Amino acid sequence: MVGLAYDFLANPLGAVRLAFEKTVASSPPDADLAAAFRGKDWGAVDLFRDFLFEQGGLSQVPILDASTIRWVQPNTLVRFRGMLQDMLGNELYVGAYKDGSTWRTNKFTDVAPSPMPPAFETQLWERHLFHCVPVPGQNSWTMEPSPSPGERNMSSSASQHGVKRGRNTEDDMDLNVSYNGDEGSSNMKKQKEDESTCQSSGSSEDLVKHGGDLLLKNGDSSCLSCLVKIYDMPESHLKLNDVFEFIGIYTFDPELAGHKDNSDDLMYDLFEDPMAHLPPSKVPRLHCLICRKLVIQDFLPNSPVIEPLPNMIRKIRESLLLHLSAVLGNDEVAAQYLLLHLLSRIRAQVDVITVGKLSLNLTGFTRESASIFGCQLTNAVEELLPFTRAIPLTIEYLNNATLQPRKDNKTGRLVAGVLQLAQGTHLTIDETRMQNGTLNSNGVENARLLKHLLEWQKVEYDFEYYNLEMAADVQLLIISEGKSNILPADLVLPFCPKSVDSVNATGEKLQAWRWYLATMRSLQHSSEPETSQILQDEMVAAMQEDRSLGCSGLTRWLTMAELMSASFGEKCLTLEHWQMIKELERLRKERL
């Protein structure tokens, strides 16, 4: 175990280095230690796992965001939740070096704590670089509270137990060699000195002072991005737009950051290294010890522990339908369709068929009704789902917005667009503000991108010389006066409100509804062979009766029936659910 002189929270590097030195001391004297430790954590990560998850230390780790960046100390343990916005390739760094006759490690740091020996006494290891941002559209109710500085007493702990030393630019040496794995380039170069962020005794407030662009310019001033360095994990395990929680060591050096941010040295040319656009004075560094992929359930704070019993599920379903009906002016049919829409998710993509999507177009809105029911609907969705975005679709918006993510080949960076979203995001598009006008080339392209996303659940990324399609899972809800000509949804339903009621929901009910939607949405569907045969016969009969139905219509019916089963907490499709869907469709066609 790590000695008492080291603190997992305030001095995690001490624990890492002590674990390494103990392993070295217990190894045979003639062992090739540098080669043996390449790509391994020698038990250090297991120590942190035990502290965080077995001893309950996770609740003491501060969450790195815009509200905590001013007091979180460098070289301490932090958590960061975010989406992988850009994959910056790989980086070679001096992972181990010989200090006299003893091997020491620089893992989870950017700078060596002591003068570096000649090159033949060092070992280069590899790590992966990712630019991560808070999940686009993440609603405030999903945010976890972070332990305050007083609770953790970080400053005193760091000063008493730390092994930090004052930075000396003559002694501390950095040897990070980066190359872009995505581009397949083997060109290696010494990384900028502004990557040397580990051993500063400065405050994180300096990061805010130095960096005017610290916060993302995406409409949310509270969003803080982070450069995450991943160790000992195949890059294929992390995919663009995945949502992760990273637990690791936060590093920052205001002196080097301030110096190099203003450097005119050609070796730091912005066109040579994408890292030049992510200097430490603007984007924090996180050396990841542990990461885990997050699902929707991970964003439900204080979620009730409910055993999914049928009676309990039905009660929650009924109360949620009553709530959605009140939001929609007591339009019970619209509430039923909205519930199915909120439970939809992409289950598979087979050739030209996307299984599981169920986009919904509510028509009959005017500007006046949209200001009432549209706002209530948007607010209700925000209260129920973790990730939501709303787009006021106008000619001006289409002509000027940047919806498509694009790769800047000069800087090697992926420039985010509005449609770069995490899986499970809900997108509400309001067409009631649309007026006559002319779309420019950008507007035409944006309209095409939205239609492509709605029909195929794919987003085209612009890589300058070609477009690359990325699979998406975005729920699209369109409110409009008439049937949308831009976005042909799977379902078109005329909206028929009966009254305007006050919409109130207690915190307890909201928690139950959020749990219900997240849990029922994740259910796997199946059907009995006998039921499948009956459904097949009914679908053939329905197609013979209505020639306009087609394969897409039958696929939509089957998707709706599965979602109806899921809404009752049942994994197996039954004839009862099929009949409910047929009745709903009959009521919808009457309105059309």
C-alpha positions as CSV (number, residue, x, y, z in Angstrom):
1,M,0.0,0.0,0.0
2,V,1.0,3.6,-0.4
3,G,2.5,5.2,2.6
4,L,0.7,7.8,4.7
5,A,3.0,10.5,3.4
6,Y,1.1,10.4,0.0
7,D,-2.4,11.6,-0.6
8,F,-4.5,10.2,-3.5
9,L,-6.4,13.4,-3.8
10,A,-3.8,16.1,-3.2
11,N,-0.7,14.3,-4.4
12,P,-1.6,11.5,-6.8
13,L,1.8,11.7,-8.5
14,G,3.4,10.7,-5.2
15,A,1.4,7.5,-5.2
16,V,2.2,6.8,-8.8
17,R,5.9,7.2,-8.3
18,L,6.1,5.3,-5.1
19,A,4.2,2.3,-6.7
20,F,6.7,2.4,-9.6
21,E,9.7,2.6,-7.3
22,K,8.5,-0.3,-5.1
23,T,7.9,-2.4,-8.2
24,V,11.4,-1.6,-9.5
25,A,12.9,-2.5,-6.1
26,S,11.2,-5.8,-6.0
27,S,12.3,-6.8,-9.6
28,P,15.4,-8.8,-10.5
29,P,18.5,-6.6,-10.9
30,D,19.1,-7.8,-14.5
31,A,15.5,-7.3,-15.7
32,D,14.8,-4.9,-18.6
33,L,12.6,-2.7,-16.5
34,A,12.1,0.1,-18.9
35,A,10.8,-2.3,-21.6
36,A,8.8,-4.3,-19.2
37,F,6.9,-1.3,-17.9
38,R,6.1,0.2,-21.2
39,G,2.3,0.3,-21.6
40,K,1.7,-1.0,-18.0
41,D,0.6,0.8,-14.8
42,W,2.6,-1.5,-12.4
43,G,-0.4,-1.5,-10.0
44,A,-0.8,2.2,-9.6
45,V,-4.2,2.3,-11.3
46,D,-5.4,-0.5,-9.1
47,L,-4.5,1.5,-6.0
48,F,-6.7,4.4,-7.3
49,R,-9.5,2.1,-8.2
50,D,-9.5,0.7,-4.6
51,F,-9.5,4.2,-3.1
52,L,-12.2,5.6,-5.4
53,F,-14.6,2.7,-5.6
54,E,-13.9,0.5,-2.6
55,Q,-13.1,3.1,0.0
56,G,-15.6,5.7,-1.2
57,G,-13.1,8.2,-2.3
58,L,-14.9,9.1,-5.5
59,S,-17.3,11.6,-3.7
60,Q,-14.2,13.6,-2.5
61,V,-12.8,14.1,-6.0
62,P,-13.7,17.6,-7.4
63,I,-15.4,17.9,-10.8
64,L,-13.4,20.0,-13.2
65,D,-15.6,22.6,-14.8
66,A,-15.9,26.4,-15.2
67,S,-17.1,26.8,-11.6
68,T,-14.3,24.9,-10.0
69,I,-11.4,25.8,-12.2
70,R,-10.6,28.8,-10.0
71,W,-9.8,26.8,-6.9
72,V,-8.7,23.3,-8.1
73,Q,-5.0,23.0,-7.5
74,P,-2.5,21.7,-10.1
75,N,-1.3,18.1,-9.7
76,T,-4.4,17.0,-7.8
77,L,-7.0,14.4,-8.7
78,V,-10.1,15.6,-10.6
79,R,-13.0,14.3,-12.5
80,F,-14.2,15.5,-15.9
81,R,-17.3,14.4,-17.8
82,G,-17.4,15.2,-21.4
83,M,-17.8,14.2,-25.1
84,L,-14.9,13.3,-27.3
85,Q,-15.0,16.3,-29.7
86,D,-11.7,15.7,-31.5
87,M,-9.1,12.9,-31.7
88,L,-5.7,14.5,-31.8
89,G,-3.6,11.4,-32.5
90,N,-0.8,10.0,-30.4
91,E,2.1,11.4,-28.5
92,L,5.5,9.9,-27.5
93,Y,6.9,11.0,-24.2
94,V,9.7,10.2,-21.9
95,G,7.9,7.6,-19.7
96,A,11.0,6.3,-17.8
97,Y,14.5,7.5,-17.2
98,K,17.5,6.4,-15.2
99,D,18.5,8.5,-12.2
100,G,22.0,7.2,-11.4
101,S,21.4,3.5,-11.1
102,T,17.6,3.8,-10.4
103,W,14.8,3.9,-12.9
104,R,12.1,6.5,-12.3
105,T,8.9,7.4,-14.2
106,N,7.4,10.5,-15.7
107,K,4.0,8.8,-16.4
108,F,1.0,11.0,-16.0
109,T,3.1,14.2,-16.2
110,D,4.3,16.6,-18.9
111,V,7.7,17.5,-17.4
112,A,10.4,15.7,-15.5
113,P,10.9,16.6,-11.8
114,S,14.6,16.6,-12.1
115,P,17.3,17.1,-14.9
116,M,16.9,14.5,-17.6
117,P,19.8,12.0,-18.4
118,P,21.2,11.5,-21.9
119,A,18.8,10.0,-24.5
120,F,20.2,6.5,-24.2
121,E,19.1,6.4,-20.5
122,T,15.4,7.2,-21.3
123,Q,12.5,5.3,-22.6
124,L,9.8,6.7,-25.0
125,W,6.3,5.6,-24.3
126,E,3.0,6.5,-26.0
127,R,-0.3,8.1,-25.0
128,H,-3.4,9.2,-26.9
129,L,-4.7,12.8,-27.0
130,F,-8.4,13.8,-27.1
131,H,-10.1,17.2,-27.0
132,C,-13.2,16.7,-24.8
133,V,-16.0,19.2,-24.2
134,P,-19.0,19.2,-21.9
135,V,-21.8,17.2,-23.6
136,P,-23.6,19.6,-26.0
137,G,-27.1,20.5,-24.7
138,Q,-26.5,18.9,-21.3
139,N,-29.2,20.2,-18.9
140,S,-28.4,21.8,-15.6
141,W,-30.3,19.2,-13.5
142,T,-27.8,16.5,-14.6
143,M,-24.8,18.3,-13.0
144,E,-23.3,16.7,-10.0
145,P,-22.2,19.0,-7.1
146,S,-18.5,19.1,-6.5
147,P,-17.0,19.0,-3.0
148,S,-15.9,22.5,-1.9
149,P,-12.3,23.4,-1.1
150,G,-13.2,23.6,2.5
151,E,-14.5,20.0,2.5
152,R,-11.3,18.7,1.0
153,N,-8.8,21.1,2.5
154,M,-6.8,20.7,-0.7
155,S,-4.4,23.6,-0.2
156,S,-3.2,22.5,3.2
157,S,-3.1,18.8,2.2
158,A,-1.0,19.6,-0.9
159,S,1.5,21.7,1.1
160,Q,1.9,19.1,3.8
161,H,2.1,15.9,1.8
162,G,3.1,17.0,-1.7
163,V,6.4,16.3,-3.4
164,K,6.0,19.3,-5.6
165,R,9.1,21.4,-6.1
166,G,9.5,24.9,-7.6
167,R,9.8,24.9,-11.3
168,N,13.3,25.7,-12.7
169,T,13.3,26.3,-16.4
170,E,17.0,25.3,-16.5
171,D,16.5,21.9,-14.8
172,D,13.0,20.8,-15.8
173,M,13.0,19.2,-19.2
174,D,10.2,18.1,-21.4
175,L,10.5,15.6,-24.2
176,N,7.1,15.0,-25.7
177,V,7.0,13.9,-29.4
178,S,3.6,14.0,-31.0
179,Y,2.4,12.5,-34.2
180,N,-1.1,12.3,-35.7
181,G,-2.3,8.7,-35.7
182,D,-5.4,9.6,-37.7
183,E,-3.4,10.9,-40.6
184,G,-0.9,8.1,-40.4
185,S,2.1,10.4,-40.2
186,S,5.3,9.3,-38.6
187,N,6.8,12.8,-38.5
188,M,8.0,13.4,-34.9
189,K,9.0,16.7,-33.4
190,K,9.7,18.1,-30.0
191,Q,6.4,19.3,-28.5
192,K,6.1,22.9,-27.4
193,E,7.3,23.9,-24.0
194,D,3.8,25.0,-23.2
195,E,3.0,21.3,-22.7
196,S,5.2,21.4,-19.7
197,T,2.4,21.9,-17.2
198,C,3.0,19.5,-14.3
199,Q,5.3,21.0,-11.7
200,S,3.9,24.5,-11.3
201,S,3.2,25.9,-7.8
202,G,0.9,28.5,-9.4
203,S,-2.8,28.8,-8.9
204,S,-5.4,27.7,-11.4
205,E,-6.8,31.3,-11.3
206,D,-3.8,32.2,-13.5
207,L,-5.3,30.0,-16.2
208,V,-8.4,32.1,-16.2
209,K,-6.3,35.3,-16.2
210,H,-4.1,34.2,-19.1
211,G,-6.8,32.7,-21.3
212,G,-9.5,34.8,-22.8
213,D,-10.7,31.8,-24.8
214,L,-10.8,29.4,-21.9
215,L,-14.5,29.0,-22.1
216,L,-16.0,27.5,-25.2
217,K,-17.7,29.9,-27.6
218,N,-20.8,27.8,-28.1
219,G,-23.4,29.9,-26.5
220,D,-22.8,28.5,-23.0
221,S,-20.4,30.5,-20.9
222,S,-20.2,27.8,-18.3
223,C,-18.6,25.2,-20.7
224,L,-15.0,24.3,-20.1
225,S,-13.1,22.0,-22.6
226,C,-10.3,19.8,-21.6
227,L,-7.3,18.1,-23.3
228,V,-7.3,14.5,-22.0
229,K,-4.3,12.2,-22.3
230,I,-5.1,8.5,-22.2
231,Y,-2.6,5.8,-21.2
232,D,-2.6,2.0,-21.7
233,M,-5.8,1.8,-23.7
234,P,-6.3,0.9,-27.4
235,E,-7.5,4.0,-29.2
236,S,-10.3,2.0,-30.8
237,H,-12.0,1.8,-27.4
238,L,-12.8,5.5,-27.6
239,K,-14.9,6.8,-30.4
240,L,-15.7,10.3,-31.6
241,N,-18.8,11.8,-29.8
242,D,-18.8,9.1,-27.1
243,V,-19.4,10.4,-23.6
244,F,-16.9,9.5,-20.9
245,E,-16.0,10.3,-17.3
246,F,-12.3,10.8,-16.8
247,I,-10.6,10.6,-13.5
248,G,-7.0,11.8,-13.5
249,I,-4.3,14.3,-12.7
250,Y,-4.9,18.0,-13.6
251,T,-1.9,19.9,-14.7
252,F,-1.2,23.6,-15.4
253,D,1.8,25.9,-15.5
254,P,0.9,29.6,-15.9
255,E,4.5,30.7,-16.5
256,L,5.2,28.4,-19.4
257,A,1.7,29.0,-20.7
258,G,2.0,32.8,-20.7
259,H,5.4,32.7,-22.3
260,K,4.7,30.3,-25.1
261,D,1.2,31.6,-25.9
262,N,2.9,34.7,-27.2
263,S,5.8,33.0,-28.8
264,D,6.7,33.8,-32.4
265,D,9.1,30.9,-32.8
266,L,8.5,29.1,-36.1
267,M,8.8,25.7,-34.4
268,Y,5.4,26.6,-32.7
269,D,3.8,27.6,-36.0
270,L,0.0,27.1,-35.7
271,F,0.0,25.3,-39.0
272,E,2.4,22.6,-37.8
273,D,0.7,21.2,-34.7
274,P,-3.0,21.1,-33.7
275,M,-1.8,21.3,-30.0
276,A,-0.9,24.9,-30.7
277,H,-4.6,25.7,-30.7
278,L,-5.0,24.1,-27.3
279,P,-2.4,25.9,-25.1
280,P,-2.5,25.3,-21.3
281,S,-3.6,28.9,-20.6
282,K,-6.8,28.2,-22.5
283,V,-7.5,24.4,-22.1
284,P,-6.7,22.4,-19.0
285,R,-4.8,19.1,-19.2
286,L,-6.0,15.9,-17.6
287,H,-3.7,12.8,-17.4
288,C,-6.3,10.1,-17.2
289,L,-5.9,7.3,-14.7
290,I,-9.4,5.8,-15.0
291,C,-12.1,6.4,-17.6
292,R,-15.5,4.9,-18.1
293,K,-18.1,5.3,-20.9
294,L,-21.3,6.9,-19.6
295,V,-24.9,6.0,-20.4
296,I,-28.0,8.0,-19.9
297,Q,-28.6,6.5,-16.4
298,D,-25.3,8.0,-15.2
299,F,-26.8,11.5,-15.7
300,L,-29.7,10.9,-13.3
301,P,-28.8,12.4,-10.0
302,N,-30.7,11.1,-7.0
303,S,-32.4,8.6,-9.2
304,P,-34.9,6.5,-7.1
305,V,-34.0,2.9,-6.6
306,I,-37.1,1.3,-8.1
307,E,-37.5,-2.4,-8.9
308,P,-39.1,-2.4,-12.4
309,L,-42.3,-4.1,-11.3
310,P,-45.2,-4.1,-13.8
311,N,-47.6,-2.3,-11.5
312,M,-45.0,0.4,-10.7
313,I,-44.1,0.9,-14.3
314,R,-47.8,1.3,-15.3
315,K,-48.3,3.9,-12.6
316,I,-45.3,6.0,-13.6
317,R,-46.4,5.6,-17.3
318,E,-49.9,6.9,-16.5
319,S,-48.6,9.9,-14.5
320,L,-46.1,10.8,-17.2
321,L,-48.9,10.6,-19.9
322,L,-51.0,12.9,-17.8
323,H,-48.1,15.3,-17.5
324,L,-47.4,15.3,-21.3
325,S,-51.1,15.7,-22.0
326,A,-51.3,18.8,-19.8
327,V,-48.2,20.2,-21.5
328,L,-49.9,19.6,-24.9
329,G,-53.2,21.3,-24.0
330,N,-54.9,18.0,-23.0
331,D,-54.3,16.5,-26.4
332,E,-54.2,12.8,-25.3
333,V,-53.4,11.4,-28.7
334,A,-50.4,13.8,-29.1
335,A,-49.2,12.8,-25.6
336,Q,-49.3,9.1,-26.6
337,Y,-47.2,9.8,-29.7
338,L,-44.8,12.0,-27.8
339,L,-44.2,9.3,-25.3
340,L,-43.3,6.8,-28.1
341,H,-41.1,9.4,-29.6
342,L,-39.2,10.0,-26.3
343,L,-38.6,6.3,-25.9
344,S,-37.2,5.8,-29.4
345,R,-33.6,5.1,-30.1
346,I,-31.5,3.6,-33.0
347,R,-31.3,-0.1,-32.6
348,A,-29.7,-1.1,-36.0
349,Q,-28.9,0.2,-39.5
350,V,-29.5,-2.4,-42.1
351,D,-28.8,-1.3,-45.7
352,V,-31.1,1.6,-46.3
353,I,-33.3,1.0,-43.2
354,T,-32.7,2.6,-39.9
355,V,-34.4,0.5,-37.2
356,G,-35.7,2.3,-34.1
357,K,-36.0,5.9,-35.2
358,L,-39.3,7.7,-34.8
359,S,-39.2,11.4,-35.7
360,L,-42.4,13.4,-35.0
361,N,-43.8,16.4,-36.7
362,L,-46.6,18.2,-34.7
363,T,-48.5,20.5,-37.1
364,G,-51.2,23.1,-36.6
365,F,-49.0,25.5,-34.6
366,T,-49.1,29.2,-35.1
367,R,-46.7,31.8,-33.6
368,E,-49.1,32.4,-30.8
369,S,-49.7,28.7,-29.9
370,A,-46.0,28.0,-30.3
371,S,-45.2,30.7,-27.8
372,I,-47.4,28.8,-25.3
373,F,-47.5,25.1,-26.1
374,G,-44.2,25.1,-27.9
375,C,-42.4,26.7,-25.0
376,Q,-44.1,24.3,-22.5
377,L,-43.1,21.3,-24.7
378,T,-39.5,22.4,-25.0
379,N,-39.3,23.0,-21.2
380,A,-40.9,19.6,-20.5
381,V,-38.4,17.8,-22.7
382,E,-35.5,19.6,-21.1
383,E,-36.7,18.5,-17.6
384,L,-37.1,14.9,-18.7
385,L,-34.0,14.2,-20.9
386,P,-30.3,14.8,-20.0
387,F,-29.3,16.2,-23.5
388,T,-31.6,18.5,-25.4
389,R,-31.1,21.2,-28.1
390,A,-33.7,23.5,-29.7
391,I,-33.3,25.2,-33.1
392,P,-35.5,28.1,-34.1
393,L,-35.5,27.3,-37.9
394,T,-35.5,30.6,-39.9
395,I,-34.1,31.7,-43.2
396,E,-31.5,33.7,-41.3
397,Y,-30.5,30.8,-39.1
398,L,-30.1,28.4,-42.0
399,N,-28.0,30.9,-44.0
400,N,-25.6,31.7,-41.1
401,A,-25.4,28.7,-38.8
402,T,-22.6,26.2,-38.8
403,L,-24.3,22.9,-38.6
404,Q,-21.7,20.7,-40.2
405,P,-18.5,19.7,-38.3
406,R,-15.4,20.1,-40.5
407,K,-11.8,19.2,-40.4
408,D,-9.4,22.1,-40.7
409,N,-6.5,20.4,-42.5
410,K,-4.2,23.4,-41.9
411,T,-4.4,23.1,-38.2
412,G,-5.3,19.4,-37.9
413,R,-8.3,20.2,-35.8
414,L,-11.9,19.2,-36.1
415,V,-14.1,22.3,-35.9
416,A,-17.4,21.5,-34.1
417,G,-20.7,22.1,-35.7
418,V,-24.2,22.2,-34.2
419,L,-24.9,18.7,-35.4
420,Q,-21.9,17.2,-33.6
421,L,-24.0,15.7,-30.8
422,A,-23.8,12.9,-28.3
423,Q,-25.8,9.7,-28.7
424,G,-29.3,10.1,-27.2
425,T,-29.6,13.8,-27.7
426,H,-33.1,15.2,-28.4
427,L,-33.4,18.0,-31.0
428,T,-36.5,20.2,-31.2
429,I,-36.9,22.2,-34.4
430,D,-39.4,25.1,-34.4
431,E,-40.5,26.0,-37.9
432,T,-43.2,28.4,-36.8
433,R,-40.8,31.4,-37.2
434,M,-40.0,30.6,-40.8
435,Q,-40.8,33.4,-43.3
436,N,-40.4,33.9,-47.0
437,G,-36.9,34.4,-48.1
438,T,-34.0,33.1,-50.1
439,L,-31.5,30.5,-48.9
440,N,-27.9,31.1,-49.8
441,S,-25.6,28.2,-50.6
442,N,-24.9,27.7,-46.8
443,G,-28.6,27.7,-46.1
444,V,-29.3,25.1,-48.8
445,E,-26.5,22.9,-47.4
446,N,-27.8,23.2,-43.8
447,A,-31.3,22.2,-44.8
448,R,-29.9,19.2,-46.6
449,L,-27.8,18.2,-43.6
450,L,-30.9,18.4,-41.3
451,K,-32.9,16.3,-43.7
452,H,-30.1,13.7,-44.0
453,L,-29.9,13.4,-40.3
454,L,-33.7,13.0,-40.0
455,E,-33.9,10.3,-42.7
456,W,-30.8,8.3,-42.1
457,Q,-29.6,9.3,-38.6
458,K,-26.2,10.2,-40.0
459,V,-24.2,13.4,-40.0
460,E,-21.8,14.3,-42.8
461,Y,-18.5,15.7,-41.6
462,D,-16.6,17.9,-44.0
463,F,-13.0,16.7,-44.4
464,E,-12.4,19.3,-47.2
465,Y,-11.7,16.9,-50.0
466,Y,-14.5,14.4,-49.0
467,N,-17.4,14.0,-46.7
468,L,-17.4,11.3,-44.0
469,E,-20.7,10.0,-42.6
470,M,-20.9,9.5,-38.8
471,A,-23.7,7.5,-37.3
472,A,-26.0,9.4,-35.0
473,D,-28.8,8.7,-32.5
474,V,-30.8,11.9,-32.3
475,Q,-34.5,12.2,-31.6
476,L,-36.0,14.9,-33.8
477,L,-39.2,16.7,-33.0
478,I,-40.6,19.3,-35.4
479,I,-43.3,21.8,-34.6
480,S,-44.7,23.6,-37.6
481,E,-47.8,25.3,-39.0
482,G,-48.2,22.8,-41.8
483,K,-46.4,19.6,-42.7
484,S,-42.7,20.4,-42.9
485,N,-41.3,20.5,-46.4
486,I,-37.7,20.7,-45.1
487,L,-37.9,17.8,-42.7
488,P,-40.2,14.9,-43.7
489,A,-40.8,13.2,-40.3
490,D,-41.7,9.6,-39.8
491,L,-45.0,10.7,-38.2
492,V,-47.1,13.8,-39.0
493,L,-49.8,14.6,-36.4
494,P,-52.1,17.6,-36.4
495,F,-51.9,19.2,-32.9
496,C,-55.4,19.7,-31.3
497,P,-55.1,21.5,-27.9
498,K,-58.3,21.7,-25.9
499,S,-57.2,24.0,-23.0
500,V,-54.3,25.8,-21.5
501,D,-53.5,24.3,-18.1
502,S,-50.7,25.1,-15.6
503,V,-48.0,22.5,-15.8
504,N,-46.3,21.7,-12.5
505,A,-44.2,18.7,-11.6
506,T,-42.6,17.9,-8.2
507,G,-39.0,16.9,-8.0
508,E,-40.0,13.4,-6.9
509,K,-42.2,12.9,-10.0
510,L,-39.5,14.3,-12.3
511,Q,-37.0,11.8,-10.9
512,A,-39.4,8.9,-11.4
513,W,-40.2,10.0,-15.0
514,R,-36.5,10.5,-15.9
515,W,-35.7,7.0,-14.5
516,Y,-38.6,5.6,-16.4
517,L,-37.6,7.1,-19.8
518,A,-34.0,6.1,-19.4
519,T,-34.7,2.5,-18.2
520,M,-37.5,1.7,-20.7
521,R,-35.6,3.2,-23.6
522,S,-32.7,0.8,-22.9
523,L,-34.9,-2.4,-23.0
524,Q,-34.1,-5.0,-25.6
525,H,-37.1,-6.1,-27.7
526,S,-38.1,-9.6,-28.9
527,S,-41.3,-11.4,-30.0
528,E,-42.6,-14.9,-29.9
529,P,-42.6,-17.0,-33.1
530,E,-46.4,-17.3,-33.0
531,T,-46.8,-13.5,-32.5
532,S,-44.4,-12.8,-35.3
533,Q,-46.4,-14.9,-37.7
534,I,-49.6,-13.2,-36.8
535,L,-48.1,-9.8,-37.2
536,Q,-46.6,-10.8,-40.5
537,D,-50.1,-11.8,-41.8
538,E,-51.7,-8.6,-40.5
539,M,-49.0,-6.5,-42.1
540,V,-49.6,-8.2,-45.5
541,A,-53.3,-7.7,-45.1
542,A,-52.8,-4.0,-44.2
543,M,-50.5,-3.5,-47.2
544,Q,-53.1,-5.1,-49.5
545,E,-55.8,-2.8,-48.1
546,D,-53.7,0.4,-48.3
547,R,-51.2,0.3,-51.2
548,S,-49.6,3.5,-50.1
549,L,-48.5,2.0,-46.8
550,G,-45.3,0.4,-48.2
551,C,-42.4,-1.2,-46.4
552,S,-41.4,2.0,-44.6
553,G,-44.9,2.3,-43.1
554,L,-44.9,-1.2,-41.9
555,T,-41.4,-0.8,-40.4
556,R,-42.7,2.3,-38.6
557,W,-45.7,0.3,-37.2
558,L,-43.5,-2.4,-36.0
559,T,-41.2,0.2,-34.3
560,M,-44.1,1.8,-32.7
561,A,-45.4,-1.5,-31.4
562,E,-42.1,-2.3,-29.8
563,L,-42.0,1.1,-28.2
564,M,-45.5,0.6,-26.9
565,S,-44.3,-2.6,-25.3
566,A,-41.3,-0.9,-23.8
567,S,-43.6,1.9,-22.4
568,F,-45.2,-0.8,-20.2
569,G,-41.8,-2.2,-19.2
570,E,-42.2,-5.4,-21.3
571,K,-39.5,-6.7,-23.6
572,C,-41.7,-9.0,-25.6
573,L,-44.1,-7.6,-28.3
574,T,-47.7,-8.7,-27.9
575,L,-50.8,-8.5,-30.0
576,E,-52.3,-6.2,-27.4
577,H,-49.6,-3.6,-28.1
578,W,-50.0,-4.1,-31.8
579,Q,-53.8,-3.4,-31.6
580,M,-53.0,-0.2,-29.5
581,I,-50.8,1.0,-32.2
582,K,-53.3,0.3,-35.0
583,E,-55.9,2.3,-33.0
584,L,-53.5,5.2,-32.5
585,E,-52.8,5.2,-36.2
586,R,-56.5,5.2,-37.0
587,L,-57.0,8.3,-34.8
588,R,-54.0,10.0,-36.4
589,K,-55.3,9.4,-39.9
590,E,-58.7,10.8,-39.0
591,R,-57.0,14.1,-38.1
592,L,-55.0,14.1,-41.4
